[in-house]
Amino acid sequence: MAGTRKIAINAEYGVFGLSPKALLLLYERGCVELACQVNEFFRTRNQTPEELARARCSQEDALQKWRDYLNDVKGALSVHQISGLTVFTADEKYILRGEHHIKRDDSRLISVIEELGPKANGLFGELRIIEIPDDVDWRICEYDGREWVAEKHRT
């Protein structure tokens, strides 16, 4: 008898994305492919002095916004203040991004979404876990960010 496979999708119009809390938890669980070195992200090598100054300013702004987010225990920051947030690791040496490259059936992703529930949602989506038979050759389809799973040969 075939088992089932769990798959993460975005169930509402918007975009598949994870909250900062979910990204940090995924990283802690070994999803190191999310991490990008800070200097790589802000491209601080082989730049003119002007470019370097802009990169450092951007990095400082992003880090301050991140620290403001971490200190916002009452949730007073608006969606506008949080959108475009750069998520840093606890040691601030890496930036976490690229959740779009994680396989949607990755067990670490599934466990984080199940554990956090709605707190795993990014700004413009609503994540859900669905189950399909193990033997289905599947793909994710979407319309305006709302996703569903379809068999590769039929929906």
trRosetta pair geometry for C-beta under 8 A, 3 or more apart (Angstrom, degrees):
i j d omega theta_ij theta_ji phi_ij phi_ji
2 133 5.2 47 117 -168 133 102
2 134 4.9 -150 -177 43 99 103
2 135 5.0 -72 -130 -11 150 110
3 133 7.7 140 93 -154 32 57
3 134 4.8 57 67 -34 72 130
4 131 4.4 25 165 180 135 112
4 132 6.4 152 -156 76 85 25
4 133 6.0 -65 -106 -103 66 33
4 134 6.2 -130 -104 -41 13 76
5 105 5.6 -8 170 -141 112 135
5 131 6.8 153 73 -152 36 65
5 132 5.7 -25 59 64 89 78
5 133 7.4 22 13 118 88 18
5 134 5.2 116 -34 -100 99 58
5 136 7.7 -136 33 46 121 97
6 105 6.5 140 83 -138 55 77
6 110 4.8 89 105 -132 129 142
6 129 5.2 -2 -170 -175 110 110
6 130 7.3 153 -151 77 59 34
6 131 5.5 -35 -93 -94 63 76
7 104 5.0 40 -162 127 83 108
7 105 5.1 -39 -97 -79 73 85
7 110 8.0 -57 -90 -89 12 111
7 129 7.1 148 71 -154 35 60
7 130 5.5 -26 62 63 89 84
7 131 7.6 153 16 -96 78 27
7 132 6.5 7 1 8 123 109
7 138 7.1 -98 -69 116 159 153
7 140 7.5 -171 167 -77 130 104
7 149 5.6 86 86 -78 153 144
8 16 7.7 112 129 -150 99 121
8 104 4.8 -140 53 -163 78 82
8 105 7.6 -173 8 -75 76 35
8 109 5.5 -100 -6 138 147 116
8 110 6.2 -151 -47 -89 103 65
8 113 5.5 150 -112 -17 123 163
8 127 5.9 -11 -167 -165 101 108
8 128 7.4 154 -150 80 55 38
8 129 5.8 -32 -93 -96 63 69
9 16 7.2 -87 -166 -97 39 120
9 104 6.9 45 -69 -166 60 138
9 127 7.3 152 81 -149 35 59
9 128 5.7 -23 65 63 83 87
9 129 8.0 145 20 -100 73 23
9 130 6.1 3 11 4 120 114
9 140 6.3 177 -109 -132 99 117
9 147 4.1 -145 -167 95 103 118
9 148 6.7 64 -166 -97 159 24
9 149 6.4 -122 -62 -40 138 90
10 14 6.3 -129 175 72 133 91
10 15 6.6 -114 -118 143 170 17
10 16 4.1 -130 -37 -79 121 74
10 17 7.8 39 -90 8 129 58
10 125 4.2 -65 -139 -157 117 123
10 126 6.6 102 -163 56 67 50
10 127 6.2 -45 -99 -93 56 56
10 128 7.7 115 -136 18 12 82
10 142 7.4 33 59 -119 108 123
10 145 5.9 -60 110 163 144 81
10 146 6.6 -123 109 -122 91 33
10 147 4.8 89 51 10 75 112
11 125 7.9 110 36 -180 55 81
11 126 4.9 -65 59 94 92 99
11 127 7.1 108 3 -156 93 9
11 128 4.2 53 -40 -5 129 127
11 146 6.9 12 171 -147 24 82
11 147 7.2 -68 -75 53 35 77
12 125 6.2 163 61 -152 91 48
12 126 4.1 61 4 22 117 113
12 145 7.6 -6 106 112 53 105
12 146 6.0 -67 164 -101 14 93
13 144 4.8 -9 -139 118 102 111
13 145 5.3 90 -165 66 47 105
13 146 4.9 -38 -76 -43 55 104
14 17 8.0 -95 137 18 107 105
14 123 7.9 -157 -172 102 129 62
14 124 3.6 -172 -164 150 111 80
14 125 4.2 -163 97 -76 126 61
14 126 7.3 102 34 -3 138 71
14 145 4.6 -148 71 130 28 149
14 146 7.6 77 23 -63 62 65
15 122 6.8 -56 90 86 89 136
15 124 4.9 44 28 88 90 112
15 125 5.3 -101 72 -52 42 116
15 145 4.8 -78 -72 -132 45 127
16 99 7.5 -141 132 114 91 107
16 100 6.7 118 88 -104 109 79
16 122 7.4 88 155 21 30 131
16 125 5.6 125 -98 -131 28 168
16 127 7.3 83 -140 -95 76 90
16 145 7.2 -171 -21 -162 63 84
16 147 6.6 19 -58 -19 115 142
17 99 6.4 112 -140 69 51 135
17 100 8.0 -25 -92 -60 67 87
17 121 7.7 56 82 179 73 52
17 122 2.6 -22 102 3 98 170
17 123 6.7 -16 86 29 139 69
17 124 6.7 53 29 49 129 77
17 125 5.5 141 33 18 79 130
18 22 3.9 -121 -176 91 108 127
18 23 5.1 138 104 -55 122 79
18 26 7.1 6 165 -13 169 138
18 99 4.7 -178 7 -115 114 167
18 112 7.7 16 -140 121 132 134
18 120 6.1 -48 -141 178 82 75
18 121 7.7 -134 -134 -164 36 10
18 122 5.3 20 27 -59 12 95
18 127 7.7 30 -96 -53 66 148
19 22 4.6 97 53 6 78 101
19 23 7.1 -140 95 -5 42 86
19 116 7.3 -148 43 155 127 152
19 119 6.1 -82 34 163 162 57
19 120 5.8 -152 17 -162 106 21
19 121 6.0 49 -42 72 103 39
19 122 5.9 -163 -61 -88 49 42
20 23 5.6 -54 -147 36 34 113
20 24 6.3 33 156 -18 67 105
20 69 6.7 87 7 145 170 142
20 85 6.4 -57 -64 113 124 136
20 87 4.6 -178 -127 -109 89 117
20 96 8.0 120 -142 70 66 126
21 24 5.9 -55 -150 36 29 110
21 25 6.4 27 153 -17 63 109
21 116 6.5 148 111 -128 117 142
21 119 5.9 -30 72 154 145 104
21 120 7.4 -106 85 -98 97 46
22 25 5.7 -56 -145 39 32 111
22 26 6.2 36 155 -21 65 105
22 112 5.2 109 -152 154 85 124
22 113 7.1 38 -136 -79 132 60
22 116 5.6 -116 -85 28 93 165
22 119 7.3 160 -50 122 95 71
22 120 4.1 88 -84 -141 136 73
22 122 8.0 -90 45 -61 134 69
23 26 5.7 -54 -148 35 29 112
23 27 6.4 31 154 -19 63 106
23 34 6.4 176 -161 178 90 149
23 87 5.0 56 88 132 150 164
23 96 4.4 136 162 126 121 138
23 97 7.9 6 -144 -77 141 31
23 99 6.5 -97 -99 -63 94 122
24 27 5.7 -54 -150 35 31 113
24 28 6.4 31 152 -19 64 107
24 87 7.0 -131 -53 179 84 121
24 89 7.3 140 -123 -124 83 54
24 90 7.4 88 -148 -47 116 86
24 96 6.9 -158 -74 3 52 165
25 28 5.6 -53 -147 37 33 113
25 29 6.4 24 154 -13 64 109
25 112 5.0 145 104 -128 122 114
25 115 7.5 -148 168 79 156 135
25 116 7.1 -180 23 -48 161 126
26 29 5.8 -65 -149 42 30 106
26 31 4.1 -25 157 34 91 144
26 34 6.2 90 107 -24 117 155
26 96 7.8 132 70 -164 105 135
26 99 7.5 111 46 -109 169 101
26 102 7.5 -63 -166 -90 146 159
26 108 5.9 102 -140 141 77 113
26 109 6.6 23 -114 -91 122 61
26 112 5.3 -41 -69 -52 82 162
27 31 5.6 -82 -87 68 36 86
27 32 6.9 81 -147 -92 72 45
27 34 5.5 -104 -83 66 91 130
27 35 6.3 95 -131 -57 116 101
27 89 6.3 -135 144 -107 158 99
27 94 7.9 166 -148 97 144 134
27 96 5.5 -90 -56 -104 134 132
29 108 4.7 163 116 -147 130 115
29 111 7.3 174 -144 78 166 126
29 112 7.0 -142 12 -62 149 109
30 108 6.5 -132 61 -97 91 151
31 34 5.1 45 127 -10 100 114
31 102 6.7 -7 -149 -104 131 127
31 106 7.7 80 -101 150 117 148
31 108 5.5 -179 -54 114 109 150
31 109 7.7 89 -86 -61 146 78
32 35 5.3 -41 -167 18 62 118
33 98 6.8 -107 134 106 82 137
33 101 6.9 -115 137 102 122 121
33 102 7.4 148 82 -85 121 80
34 96 4.6 17 143 -151 113 84
34 97 6.6 153 -172 49 74 27
34 98 5.5 -171 -128 62 55 99
34 99 6.7 23 -116 -72 112 65
34 102 7.5 -5 -71 -58 98 115
35 89 6.7 12 -117 -50 112 128
35 94 4.0 -14 -157 -178 104 144
35 95 7.2 129 -152 64 54 39
35 96 6.1 -32 -89 -94 57 67
36 40 5.4 -120 173 84 91 117
36 41 4.9 106 116 -64 120 100
36 94 6.4 133 60 -162 35 83
36 95 5.0 -31 64 63 92 91
36 96 7.8 166 17 -89 79 20
36 97 6.2 -22 5 37 124 104
36 98 7.5 119 -36 -15 112 124
37 40 4.3 85 65 5 90 108
37 41 6.9 -163 90 -10 45 86
37 93 7.0 -39 -136 158 70 78
37 94 6.1 -57 -99 -106 36 72
37 95 7.9 18 111 16 10 83
38 41 5.7 -58 -149 35 31 112
38 42 6.3 1 163 7 68 110
38 59 6.6 80 175 -141 108 122
38 88 7.5 20 -89 -124 111 103
38 92 7.2 26 -64 157 144 67
38 93 6.2 -118 -11 -173 112 34
38 94 6.6 -127 -40 -100 76 20
38 95 5.9 113 -95 -27 61 97
39 42 6.3 -64 -135 55 31 92
39 43 7.7 98 165 -88 57 8
39 44 4.6 -80 -149 38 87 112
39 45 6.5 69 159 -31 113 94
40 43 7.1 19 -173 -76 30 52
41 86 7.8 121 154 -152 147 128
41 95 4.7 32 -55 28 164 144
41 97 7.8 123 -116 9 124 134
42 55 4.5 121 160 -174 99 98
42 56 7.6 103 153 -73 143 33
42 58 6.0 169 -134 86 109 111
42 59 4.6 -14 -92 -69 163 108
42 62 7.9 -153 -80 24 118 143
43 47 6.6 106 133 -58 89 128
43 51 8.0 -54 111 158 105 114
43 55 6.0 -123 74 -116 70 139
44 47 6.6 -84 -157 14 33 130
44 52 6.1 75 -151 -134 75 80
44 55 5.0 179 -89 122 76 144
44 56 7.0 78 -114 -64 119 76
44 59 7.6 -8 -61 -38 124 146
47 51 3.7 -123 -179 95 114 120
47 52 4.6 153 91 -59 117 77
47 55 6.5 112 50 -8 174 139
48 51 4.7 92 50 9 78 103
48 52 6.8 -141 90 -7 38 89
49 52 5.5 -55 -144 38 30 115
49 53 6.3 34 156 -22 64 104
50 53 5.8 -52 -149 33 30 112
50 54 6.6 28 152 -16 63 105
51 54 5.7 -55 -150 37 33 110
51 55 6.2 34 152 -20 66 107
52 55 5.7 -53 -146 36 31 112
52 56 6.3 30 155 -18 65 106
53 56 5.9 -54 -146 37 29 110
53 57 6.3 31 153 -20 63 107
54 57 5.6 -55 -147 37 31 113
54 58 6.3 32 153 -19 65 106
55 58 5.7 -54 -148 37 30 112
55 59 6.2 32 152 -20 64 107
56 59 5.5 -52 -145 37 31 113
56 60 6.3 32 155 -18 65 105
57 60 5.8 -53 -146 37 30 110
57 61 6.3 31 153 -19 63 107
58 61 5.7 -55 -147 37 30 112
58 62 6.2 29 155 -18 65 108
59 62 5.8 -55 -146 38 29 110
59 63 6.2 27 156 -18 64 109
60 63 5.8 -55 -144 39 29 111
60 64 6.3 30 156 -19 64 106
61 64 5.8 -56 -147 36 28 109
61 65 6.3 29 154 -18 64 107
62 65 5.7 -54 -148 37 30 112
62 66 6.3 34 151 -21 64 106
62 86 4.0 10 -169 31 118 142
62 88 7.9 126 134 -49 99 109
63 66 5.5 -52 -148 35 33 115
63 67 6.3 32 153 -18 65 104
63 86 7.7 -46 -61 80 43 123
63 88 6.6 43 -116 -44 74 151
63 92 6.6 51 -131 -150 114 124
64 67 5.7 -53 -146 38 33 110
64 68 6.3 38 152 -21 65 104
65 68 5.6 -50 -148 35 31 115
65 69 6.5 37 150 -22 62 103
65 81 7.6 -169 -150 176 100 79
65 85 6.1 -152 134 -125 116 74
65 86 6.9 90 75 31 117 86
66 69 5.5 -52 -152 33 32 115
66 70 6.5 30 151 -17 65 104
66 85 6.7 120 -89 -172 67 93
66 86 6.0 -66 -60 79 114 78
66 87 6.9 140 -120 -119 114 30
66 88 5.0 56 -174 8 165 111
66 92 8.0 144 99 -113 148 98
67 70 5.6 -51 -146 37 35 112
67 71 6.3 25 156 -11 65 111
68 71 5.9 -65 -146 45 28 105
68 72 6.3 42 151 -41 64 105
68 77 6.9 112 135 -84 103 133
68 81 7.7 -91 116 168 132 121
69 72 5.6 -50 -150 15 30 120
69 77 6.4 -49 -107 4 65 166
69 82 6.5 102 -110 -115 115 85
69 85 5.9 68 -66 -141 155 138
72 75 6.3 92 146 -88 100 22
72 76 5.8 -135 -154 42 100 77
72 77 4.8 -36 -130 -14 162 109
77 81 4.3 -119 -171 88 97 133
77 82 5.4 110 125 -51 121 94
78 81 4.8 101 54 5 73 100
78 82 7.1 -150 96 0 40 89
79 82 5.8 -64 -145 44 32 105
79 83 6.0 41 156 -35 70 103
79 123 6.3 118 -154 -151 97 115
80 83 6.0 -43 -138 22 27 112
82 85 5.2 -31 -171 -37 58 127
82 123 6.6 165 108 -90 111 122
83 123 5.8 85 -96 -129 81 174
86 95 5.7 -45 -180 -140 101 120
87 95 6.6 113 75 -165 57 67
87 96 4.5 -52 100 57 112 99
87 97 7.1 153 46 -63 100 68
88 92 4.8 12 167 -118 138 62
88 94 7.0 137 -158 82 61 47
88 95 5.9 -44 -99 -101 58 61
88 96 7.4 159 -117 4 7 86
89 92 6.7 -145 69 -55 68 19
89 93 6.2 -35 59 49 121 71
89 94 4.4 41 -5 57 124 95
89 95 7.7 -114 -13 -72 79 18
89 96 6.5 113 -62 -40 74 103
91 94 7.6 50 67 14 93 82
98 101 4.7 -22 173 20 96 117
98 102 7.5 113 127 -30 78 82
99 102 5.6 -35 -161 9 53 117
99 122 7.9 -178 62 -60 152 130
102 106 5.2 -78 173 11 98 149
102 108 8.0 -99 -161 75 132 103
102 109 5.3 141 140 -68 135 136
103 106 4.6 122 68 -46 85 92
103 109 7.5 -164 79 10 57 142
104 109 7.0 -108 -146 102 32 153
104 140 6.2 91 -6 -48 164 138
105 109 7.9 112 110 60 6 121
105 110 7.1 9 -160 -47 41 122
106 109 4.2 78 73 7 100 110
106 110 6.8 -177 87 -10 51 85
107 110 5.6 -53 -144 38 34 113
107 111 6.2 34 158 -20 67 106
108 111 5.9 -55 -146 37 29 109
108 112 6.4 28 155 -18 63 107
109 112 6.0 -58 -149 35 28 109
109 113 6.4 22 157 -13 65 108
110 113 6.0 -60 -149 39 29 107
110 114 6.1 25 156 -16 66 111
110 129 6.0 87 -143 -121 87 128
111 114 5.8 -56 -142 41 30 110
111 115 6.0 29 158 -20 66 111
112 115 5.8 -57 -143 39 27 110
112 116 6.0 4 167 0 65 114
112 120 6.0 130 134 -118 85 127
113 116 6.5 -65 -134 49 24 94
113 117 7.8 89 170 -80 53 17
113 120 4.6 -180 -118 118 58 170
113 127 5.2 -112 -139 131 124 136
113 129 5.9 147 105 -54 129 108
114 117 7.6 14 -176 -66 25 57
114 129 6.2 -2 -71 -19 90 155
115 120 7.8 104 68 -60 69 123
116 119 4.2 -111 177 76 98 94
116 120 3.8 124 83 -51 125 90
117 120 6.6 156 70 3 20 99
118 121 5.5 -25 -169 -2 57 119
118 126 7.6 -26 -126 -140 84 82
120 127 5.6 -67 101 50 109 144
121 125 5.8 -160 -158 87 92 72
121 126 5.7 -15 -116 -113 134 41
121 127 5.3 -162 -92 5 72 94
122 125 5.3 38 56 35 93 106
122 127 7.9 90 7 -39 76 109
124 145 7.2 -48 131 -177 105 163
125 145 6.7 -126 -96 165 99 119
130 149 6.1 -157 81 7 139 129
132 136 5.0 -75 150 44 119 144
132 138 6.0 97 88 -69 163 148
132 149 5.9 -115 -46 117 141 147
133 136 5.0 106 69 -22 85 103
136 151 5.6 -100 -166 -102 102 93
137 151 6.3 68 70 -160 69 77
137 152 4.7 -48 118 10 102 120
137 153 7.4 58 73 -9 115 91
138 149 5.2 -2 -168 -175 127 106
138 150 6.8 145 -151 78 74 34
138 151 6.1 -63 -98 -105 61 42
138 152 6.7 -155 -113 -37 11 80
139 149 7.3 157 79 -152 32 64
139 150 6.0 -26 64 65 81 83
139 151 8.0 55 19 166 79 13
139 152 5.4 87 -11 -90 111 77
140 147 5.3 -6 -175 -166 106 122
140 148 7.4 156 -153 80 63 29
140 149 5.9 -42 -99 -98 62 65
140 150 7.9 126 -123 20 16 77
141 147 6.8 150 80 -151 42 66
141 148 5.7 -20 63 64 91 80
141 149 7.6 145 18 -115 79 15
141 150 5.1 24 -7 2 123 123
141 155 7.1 -32 13 -110 157 114
142 145 6.1 -10 179 -134 126 9
142 146 6.2 153 -155 74 78 39
142 147 4.4 -34 -92 -93 94 72
142 148 7.5 157 -87 17 48 62
143 146 5.6 -22 65 59 73 94
148 155 7.8 61 107 -157 126 104
150 154 7.1 -135 180 109 98 37
150 155 4.2 -41 -131 -113 125 69
151 154 5.1 13 69 57 113 69
151 155 7.2 -159 38 -86 72 22
